[in-house]
Amino acid sequence: MKTIDLRSDTVTRPTQAMRDVMARAEVGDDVFGDDPTVNALQEKTAALVGMEAAIFLPSGTQSNLCALMAHCGRGDEYIVGQNAHTYKYEGGGAAVLGSIQPQPIENASDGTIPLEKIRAAVKPDDAHFAVTRLIALENTIGGMVIPQAYVAEVAQFARASNLALHLDGARLFNAVVKSGKTAEELCAPFDSVSVCLSKGLGAPAGSVLCGTKVLIGRAHRIRKMLGGGMRQAGIIAAAGIHALDHHVARLAEDHANAKALADGLNEVASLKVTMPQTNIVLVDVPSAEVRALQTHLAAARVIAIVGPRTRLVTHLDVTREDLMRVVELFRQFFAKRG
């Protein structure tokens, strides 16, 4: 029986075609800047998002951290959503390693940070306060696409306030496919953007940070300090190029599969399902049933992190047939409990 892993779109495995291009990749020493495949990936990604330069990093966490540290100095502050990955899920790196103070603000239900709350959070020019330098947004966030009109408003405020604007675009191309806009259009208001290759795009590892030549120059020094130089990294950069060339349009399939999964689960009376915009399905599970449901799914080789608020993520290793099997397992479980 096939194992179905719905924990995240990070669990994808390289396709055979991706493995083939990795095996053939031309490599050099990326720390010295002479790995041709890494250079090609950086140039390609920067062009896709409409920015001057880019740098390849091992992970999205390090990519975001390099961005924050390139924008902010010790004792500076960045404004960020309470649920944002850069604040909540990256080990406090900005504070611990960058000495950057986060100013978290509760996200609205659509994933945005209310502009009036951003405006109120910017510190006055007073020695009592950290200096606000940066606003960080995320797209998609919780599977939701941030409205571009909202981004434009935040960008206008940032420019007027002499603040930089960073995008954690870990699932940027899910937003591209859902919105119908290009990556360049979505990223145009930002000073920097981090693009993850190892989520829905299916590469085994790696993220690309894009921005101005000056910013990426600073990020290069920070990457070295953080231990992110990977030498013959063209082997995995080749996977990133393949992903950008072949795995973007197919994200629509993941979105459709997530909708089919949500529709099926929505027929189970004990569940409350949030209809997905992209590839993330959120399911409210009765607390008393969490442990037993986890065991029930695991016995059928379905891997999921079950909790009162369960997140199920579709990706290229999961088919529509797989998801209908998952729906049936949920139905069987709650039919026996009812």
Summary of the structure (lengths in Angstrom):
residues: 338
radius of gyration: 20.6
end to end distance: 27.4
largest distance: 63.3
contacts: 1188
relative contact order: 0.17
helix: 46%
strand: 17%
